[in-house]
Amino acid sequence: MPKISKQAQHLKKAREIEAQKLVAKRNDIRRKIDKILNDMDEPKLENTLELLTKLNNNNSEIISLDKEDRQRMDLISSIQQLSDKEILAADHFIMTMRYPKGPNEGKLISPYLQNKAHEYVSQSLYKHQASVTTLQETNNKMAIKIRQLQRQNGHLIRRTQSLGAYAGHLQNQKSKHISEIRSLVRQSQKISDTAFKNKIKSIFKINEREYTEVSQLHIATQISQIAHASAFGIMVDESTRGEIKNLVICYQAWNEQKQAPVVITTNLLNISKCNSETVSNSVIESIKKEGLNIMKCTLWTTDNTAYMSSNKNGAIALFNKKTGANSFRIGCGLHIMQIVFNHFEQEAFGILNNAGFSRKPHPYNLLYLAWNLHNGYNSSDKDKPLNINAEITRSLYDKLMGFHYNQYQLPLRSRWGYELRTAKQYLDRYESHVCFARWFISQLNNYNKTPKAYLKDWRLFESWLLNPMLNIQIKCLDNFEMFFADELLEAIDTLSSDEFEKLFDGLENGINKTYEYFEKWMNSWLHLPLVICRLGGDLAQSFANSFRYVILKKTWIKPPTELEMKFARELENDIDCGNNDSYGLQEILLNNKEFNDEFEEFCVADNPLLYNFPYLYNFVKTHIYFIIIHQQQVEGLFNKLDLKTHANMTLSLKQSKLQLASSKIEKENLTEGLEKIRAQRKEQKNIPLQDIQPPQFGAEIASNFFNNLLNM
């Protein structure tokens, strides 16, 4: 007999082990069945026997089972698959879902009623259940809604009354027009057809605001003054409102009639792209349209964006290439300070990832949170937490400690002056904020319906109020224009050595970065042509002598002072670098003998007064003064646009209102109103002391006010 291989032996052994496992499993099942059978009573044993008998039949017998038997087998199988928790629920379901009375008492309810019950549960199980509390909340919400509708109704009633009065006014106006027309008809034989038409036209235009015609007349008068000036400048800025890019073009010059520098807005354009090509073309078209001499355009005042400030492809560079002019650019002083301030804040206190609010400890975030909690909920139509708005918050401050404050300035990272204003307000109100935040958070904690986000913001505000690093940083922000000696002394007492080192290094880096960017954008004032502006200042004579020596190639009249030598070296450096633009002064001196003689007299005079030298004084007025005065105004152009116009106005109407907005408000127009205000203030001051009631405030008064507010 051949020897069995190892593989066959392993297979045989595996089959034997598998057979042993099946036998053990079968014996275990039999033991469990025996245990269950021993615990059954007689009826259950009979049912089990009947079921087992049917299960033990052959396949043909299983097929012959009736429908009820198959359903019973499926039911038993489903019950076997239930978990322990579901077994209890199934048992309770079978025992409970029976008819309570009637002919079917004790029997399971019908499938129809079961479906109805299931449908009811499906529709109502996950819905908010009505209770006394929920009904009360719903009632309160409805009461608030009713008050809002009542206010709207009152507003509509007032609008209706106003429209009724306006309709009556129009009716009277119509009657007046008819009378005037009848009168004109009677006089028609005595006047010409042209006069008759003009009179009819004036009747129907008497109450209309024809901004376009008025603004055109106003601008024509102003442009005629600029046309007679020896030089003028362009002020231009772009900003997006919604999906529209707006370009504003202004002219600046010296007004001989008013003997003052003026700036007028002439154009408001909608442009598709904001680039150097579009801006330069728009300015060229505007100058030609106004009939001005394009060669008199000596400078542009703009912001410091790349498409404006680039020396190669910027708007001014393209303008000079296309026209042959020699205009130069002056950066807006406010925009430069914005750049400088932003870099100081980033270097000294850390960079924020976005322009909005975040919960990262940072001076800007603290200032924004202070504004948002005190005035921010009035800036949108969203629901206010607990219906608390800025007015109620001010009242709570008043009731708690008798503290009054005005509206917080919204801090904007794109407007450094706004953020500094907010910082000053925060420091002035710091002690009151600490006291109020502690009391108000306790009140919010005691009220179980306080929105979690609102409470979280107040807790964050309190934690930042007590953060010494943040508060010292804000003090440094407030004292940006000065040294930080007092703040650093305070930091030594309140911060750890690591925190102090971090603060000190940040301030040092911020100051260095500030100087770097300030030098970058303001350095042009130390070089030609802008250095000519020194003729309008206190060092005019010293600079004139240096200019005479370097540019006009004349010898020193007398030994130069140290300051004159410094000015001369700076001018020589400009000449060596190829910068010889003297803003037209050299050409005027060479071509105008009277001006040149007067310039020589100015250089040798003792303590000369500029206005005693008419040629030089006229040059300073027409070329320099309007630069110094108006170079800060670029950033305010669109503030005026937002105040004077709205989105539904046509472009021509917006332009007309913007043009008229530059008109000066005369003092005489305000005299009567000021007299009334002063009289009212005087009456308030004359109130007898016994009639003045001391203000009532304190924690109890504030708490009562707050609780009454919540119960409204």
Steps between C-alpha positions, in 0.01 A plus 500: 500500500651835392595752768253792554648842424528771765249721317240222504568440867444869579174504302374189679586648838328831411182314398502309829539824701216667303273199564579515871407875507166430328420224748589727793287783358205264444528367857515859635183594307326188631592592858358852455180360347464250786541783751232710326262202479540425868387856584187488276148427618265256323342744245838627390634145464207406277554804277871428479439135410261602223750750363791254512292236327426737214864607475614136487287420197657464158514778240171412338321524831657842571369627170152382593490711820214751503549878510436536875763236586761668284424840661525340844841354410616839364379673819690257720811548287468882529461478877810283523700774328398775745748639755440470874362855527271448201365172649358696794346755266354227275350316796347821633371586151324162460345518848390864464376536141172315563137612494411629851130411469228394262452172314874480419613576855846355569580437134778680310377814329457490123779595252291801392502647852868415535575700182298794636694493827831483312399796281411710805832420670695583183334840467519611863798325658768747385291815524535757779254404773270772622535591867431797721859623459508463122159662465621792714811539282286492187269758654794730581635470146158577359472803731835630372387439144175686569692801637721500191196488274339780701810716450499420131130581487563833674780574254272420207227722646746788527617434145139502384436829680816645348395384154156651558656834589730472198201421275324809636811706432514370142130580455560857614806519277296373206237770558775762522655377175163514324449857620847602383446338159164678457668825592772435242240420235332834565839671466615291202438781254740728689801260526700302245464125436846432646424688821166319525669156468770588753239619749296179458818295544595688817156438653540123487865499611465729796494221763725244329859446614687522175840413637651445157442853370606663827811284533601568140478873562695462826772287339529731198571792734760301695668362186539851360701592812720191462554575131655837592732343760863456401492137620246249623500151642287188468355313796370155408380195692312177431271295719249219451139537608322167459591377152578848364851647486481877549773741392494855640704774330565835670699810408707701747650843447540848647187714462607857432151635560468344847876515568484146632579149377195315365415147402193419291347168401421486129452137401350184646551210260402134498796301367524133406863458606715690744848509352752759391378502139136569594587768757743689274255498207215619725705793631612602150139496375388704802766770447411527130128512579549786747712692247807523724862523387633151559860630527402695814420174680807484723409233752263221603392430855410131538511209738805273499372201305734344245300599192527864613850519649705292254769708327487289182142390439305703755214730404714815529782349292252407224341846522839666440581267209168566327490877549865605521432662838737487797262423785621334818314310771437588864383223729201568723633573848217314675551192284872505576430519873256210461777288345748606770255433783400156367861387482568630850201310638594179318864509609432609858189295585485218245340440161131414477397249237198695377359850500206410725456402864654187650530370856879526497632736773594813305440874554282528189282205603451647848401840356262338250339290775454813715324672209292195413368444854414867551395620154533211255150359545357822354694460174280227348141379485583167665330397822662658802580271796235553770388801289793699646613780270749785541249727673411236759869427563564871564200506737642202693832683543307803621286300745797305637757773557365825354752478216418663166684439175451584135499261208804280445689555176502189281869400469600432141839357416482682167463837683768548766336816637184307584694237695692766695172673585357173631817441706467842666132433580583159644772636730270781622229244588723219625409513871128521419528204263664285769229580755214458253627175347528334843144601596343431160648150467353408841160622380527296180601191698191531720270515196452151357407617148815699428640415153823305546685694229409835660616386845816356347583838341459685830719246682767541233473879533548478878802272464660739251420796725709333770783405262790736585687433175203597280430817696863615489503435126190717456666776702799477267258515209346816645845655551623398155632847426699517827752291688375209708682584824196495732361185341831315536527601866150362556596181313796442734262489797223290343662261250735207543853525360407292193189711433697823545770379261234408243333843537829690481625310194164546329501877559859528380426304182183703447686832527771382259240380249309827542809705423579280199160554338475865603835564334393305190183703438599841640857511367380669180446824696880521551576488128415690185244609401309491832791647696412831328212518751757623756459842341161522672639427847717654770824389328412664169803735486754228586358272234487787246876563548577129457277484189676807359841339555426147368227544235574851372879445521568827685754561773405534863403856588652450843658205679228230518360380827506135600132467404562654157787258443273211591233617254766546232634145546148358468440695177836388360414138575173540310683647199757218508213245500347662192220673691504863384125581505474833684119518471540774237686739732829489308327571167303792645811658652693469174218642287363772731752769588270673753444172682873424495590843640242462775636152579848650543359764737326230701827310540687797649220666703506500880205306645300515175122463502376297207198718421731799444638325189197476266654283227634242742186517713285439192711196408460356850123561498433355157743208513545401864224602739223290344728193521558531872137570582324243281740205502310347796157506336518205260377251759194715572362517146289188532383588850334803341358279223343265756352790698352688205374217276336159509505196271169577324620835363607530138868558428437856378305588815772352722761704315294819530444458875868422550593813307266718705618340826829686470322835542593686814239530776479864604491589869201724453286198419568356845465815712130470581524132591803558722322782684207268585733226624695744717176639646384147591833422666481825695153407630631163616785667689255732681302217667491561881717260700204379709326383180792284393450140612816295562526203262406163645719201415636181651504122464143459631359766263687349204385145590136611525526676165656190341238264648216724385655498155507119492138475616364732231 
